[in-house]
Amino acid sequence: MRTLVYTGQNNPIFVNSIKCKREAPFVLRQQLSRQITRAGATALVLLAALHAGAAAAHGKVSLEEDSCVRRIGESMVHFSAYQPQFEPTAQYCTEIPKGGDTYLVVDLVDEALRGMPIGMRVVRGTSETEDETVSYLRPSYHPDGVIRGETNLDQGLYTVIITAEGLPPLRYQYPLRVQMINYGNIFRAAVGPLIGLLLLALLAYKLMKSKRVQRWRASRRP
């Protein structure tokens, strides 16, 4: 069947209306496929950005941004804790996942600290004067810039206190949480995936409400 169509310039043309009707669903499918591809690519880019942000938060950062660094003036120290009997390559700071033997390492970032006696004490709780001391290293010189200690930690709260006998004396503190649930970290870890799911749901909703999808769905109805 041919349909007469005027172009507005007194030049009538004939269009095969049956062919147009047959090709219309195909064109809609192509448009829908492109729209789905664009939406999927957008979602993947957003999820990749979220993943990169989360990775950066736990990856390599500068000393100024490292939560394991304590700084007084120009003097900085870096604290690490290890439990190789559980995770041989894992490094912890203030959140230690399990109780048990724990290796404590302090890096003296400031070279001036290597020329003064430095000691380390671990107390149960948050007060050096009132709580129990579970580990103590007497002040001594550390020319290699590393203080090493070992202790056994049960579940609970602890405080690591590093003292440098200089002029003036320096004191650094690290709170330790051993085998305790950190709901703040759990929430922060879940935010990225949750935002990704919400974005995917929003894109899917907008896609289903688009005119092209509605026309394609209408063309599929018998």
FENWOJO-V637484 format. One record per backbone hydrogen bond with DSSP energy under -0.5 kcal/mol. NH is the residue of the N-H (numbers start at 1). CO is the residue of the C=O. If there is no record, write none. Layout:
BEGIN
NH/CO
NH/CO
END
This chain:
BEGIN
3/15
5/13
12/10
13/5
15/3
17/1
17/15
18/1
20/16
21/17
22/18
23/19
24/20
25/21
26/22
27/23
28/24
29/25
30/26
31/27
32/28
33/29
34/30
35/31
36/32
37/33
38/34
39/35
40/36
41/37
42/38
43/39
44/40
45/41
46/42
47/43
48/44
49/45
50/46
51/47
52/48
53/49
54/50
55/51
56/52
57/53
58/54
58/55
59/55
65/62
66/62
66/63
69/66
70/77
72/75
75/72
77/70
78/107
79/68
80/105
81/92
82/103
86/83
87/83
90/87
92/81
96/94
96/177
97/95
100/153
102/151
103/82
104/149
105/80
106/147
107/78
108/106
108/145
109/76
109/107
110/76
111/109
113/110
114/111
115/112
116/113
118/140
119/163
120/137
121/161
122/135
123/159
124/132
125/123
125/157
131/127
134/122
134/132
135/122
137/120
138/136
140/118
145/142
147/106
149/104
151/102
153/100
153/151
156/178
158/176
159/123
160/174
161/121
161/159
162/160
162/172
163/119
163/161
164/170
165/117
166/164
168/166
170/164
172/162
174/160
176/158
177/94
178/156
178/176
179/96
179/177
183/181
186/182
187/183
188/184
189/185
190/186
191/187
192/188
193/189
194/190
195/191
196/192
197/193
198/194
199/195
200/196
201/197
202/198
203/199
204/200
205/201
206/202
207/203
208/204
209/205
210/206
210/207
214/210
215/211
216/212
217/213
218/214
219/215
220/216
221/217
221/218
END
